[in-house]
Amino acid sequence: MSCCGGLSASKLRNKIDILTYTQVRASGGIFTDTWVVEDTVWSSIVPKNRRFVIKGEDKHLEPTHEITMRYNTNLTVEKRIRYGSRYFFIDSFINVDERDKFTKVLAREASEASVTVS
């Protein structure tokens, strides 16, 4: 099985966590906003060139990494990806070739301080 320029399932060597934002009840009944692990999957992580894009007065960073994993129907841009101690914001994703085999994610690496995980 291959796609994505020759990527095969055997090349999914990076174990990542897909994180979802939720509220967790802490001691004393107080709720805390946090990120929790929703799923753990194997992936391929490829760095891209990082650069700023300026459109009018809007400035933003382009995606820093391309992450490919087996097809995932639960993925949304509101979720985050963790690889070891590194975190990624999901900018966009596609179902590669519309075949329900692989999902390709364009993501930006985040500072650890911007994502708190329980």
C-alpha positions in Angstrom: 0.0 0.0 0.0 1.4 3.4 -0.9 0.4 6.9 -1.5 1.7 10.4 -1.0 4.7 10.2 -3.3 5.6 6.6 -2.4 4.8 6.7 1.3 3.8 3.3 2.6 2.3 2.2 5.9 5.7 0.8 6.9 7.1 4.4 6.8 4.8 5.6 9.5 7.5 5.5 12.2 6.6 8.5 14.4 4.2 7.7 17.3 2.0 10.8 17.9 -0.8 11.7 20.2 -3.9 13.5 19.0 -5.1 15.9 21.7 -8.5 17.3 22.3 -9.4 20.4 24.4 -11.7 19.6 27.3 -12.6 20.6 30.9 -11.4 18.2 33.7 -12.8 18.3 37.2 -9.9 19.0 39.6 -9.9 18.5 43.4 -12.6 20.6 45.1 -14.9 20.3 42.1 -13.2 23.1 40.2 -13.0 22.6 36.4 -9.7 23.1 34.6 -9.3 23.6 30.9 -6.7 21.3 29.4 -5.7 19.1 26.5 -6.1 15.3 26.8 -5.0 12.4 24.6 -7.8 11.3 22.4 -5.8 8.9 20.2 -2.3 7.6 19.6 -1.3 6.8 16.1 1.7 6.1 13.9 2.7 8.8 11.4 5.4 10.3 9.2 6.6 13.8 10.1 8.4 15.8 7.4 9.6 19.4 8.2 8.9 22.2 5.7 10.5 25.5 5.3 9.1 28.1 7.7 8.2 31.6 6.5 5.9 34.4 7.2 3.1 35.2 4.8 1.8 38.8 4.6 -1.6 39.3 2.9 -2.7 42.9 3.4 -2.5 43.6 7.1 -2.9 39.9 8.0 0.4 38.2 9.0 0.7 34.5 9.8 3.2 31.6 9.7 2.9 29.0 7.0 2.8 25.3 8.2 6.2 24.1 9.5 5.5 20.3 9.1 3.6 17.8 7.0 2.3 14.9 9.1 0.8 11.8 7.3 -1.1 9.2 9.2 -3.6 6.5 8.4 -7.0 7.9 7.5 -8.6 9.5 10.6 -12.3 10.6 10.7 -12.0 12.3 14.1 -9.4 14.9 13.1 -10.4 18.6 13.3 -8.4 21.8 13.2 -9.4 22.4 16.8 -7.3 19.5 17.9 -3.5 19.4 18.5 -0.7 16.9 17.8 2.0 15.9 20.3 5.2 14.2 19.2 7.4 13.6 22.2 7.8 17.0 23.9 6.8 18.9 20.7 3.4 20.2 19.9 1.7 21.1 16.6 -1.3 23.2 15.7 -3.3 21.7 12.8 -3.8 24.2 10.0 -5.5 21.9 7.5 -5.8 18.2 6.5 -6.9 16.2 3.5 -8.0 12.7 2.8 -5.2 11.7 0.3 -6.6 10.9 -3.1 -10.1 10.5 -1.5 -9.3 6.9 -0.8 -9.8 6.7 3.0 -6.3 5.3 3.4 -4.1 8.2 4.5 -4.7 11.7 6.0 -2.1 14.4 5.3 -1.9 17.2 7.9 -0.3 20.6 7.5 0.7 21.8 10.9 2.7 24.6 12.7 5.0 23.7 15.6 4.0 25.4 18.8 5.9 26.4 21.8 5.4 24.1 24.8 4.0 26.9 26.8 1.0 27.3 24.5 -0.3 23.8 25.1 -1.0 22.4 28.6 -1.7 18.6 28.6 -3.0 16.5 31.5 
